[in-house]
């Protein structure tokens, strides 16, 4: 019987049990919460879209076209 291996396996199992217990403790604490929930738990998060001006979008498109052209050029030269 390999005692050091058994001890190592038991320590690993103990660590896994401690993680499971900690997760259950966190869940138990969340259920007992009273009062107003934090803003993050309130409404469903609404994703806001970033608004770029038309000029900015044109600059971004031109920059992307330059990147694509450079990529095509490097592929052709190989």
Secondary structure, DSSP 8 states (H G I E B T S, - for coil): --HHHHHHHHHHHHHHHHHHHHHHHHHHHHHT--SS--TTTSS----------HHHHHHHHHHHHHHHHHHHHHHHH-
